[in-house]
Amino acid sequence: MDSFDIADIVVEDVSTLTIRHPQTNAPTTWQMQIAGPGHPVTLALQNEVAREQLQEQRAIEQARANGRKYKAPETDPEEDRARSMNRVARRIVGWTDVSLNGQPFPYSAENAAAIMTDPKRGWIATQVLDFFGADAAFIKRSAKT
C-alpha cells in the first residue's frame, strides 16, 4: 500500500486569479497574479499584523501591571477598511492588461491599492478575498494529484 507523500503537494509562491464579470460570472481577460502563503510579501504582511497584535497585547499587559484599565485606541471604520484592503492589495503582485474608463490601467502597487479600496469595485475585492480562502488556489497540479 502506498503511503501519502506530503511532498506531492506543492504550494506555489504565485497563483493566477481570473477575474469574473460580476453579473454573468463569465471569465474576463483580466488575470491577477496573487502572492501565495509562502511568498515573501505574504510573510511580511503576516509579520506586520503579528507585530501590531503583540504591541497591543503589551499595552494591555502594561496597563494591568500599572493598575490601570486598558483603553483601546479609537479607530475609524473607513480607515480600518482602507488599511485592510491595502494589505490585500499588497498580495497582488501583477496583472494582465486592463483598462479603466477606456484608459490603460497597468499594474502597480498604487493601482492595486486604488482598485481594492474603491467601494464601487467591491466585486473585485470579493473575488480576491475568496481566492485567498480557496484551499486549492495555490496548490500546484502534479502528475500525482
Protein Blocks (a to p, Z undefined) as FASTA:
>chain_A
ZZddfklpccdfbdcdddddfklopacfbdcddddfklmklmmmmmmmmmmmmmmmmmmm
mmmmnopacddddddfklmmmmmmmmmmmmpgbdcdddeehiacdddfklmmmmmmmmkl
mmmmmmmmmmmmmmklmmccdfkZZ
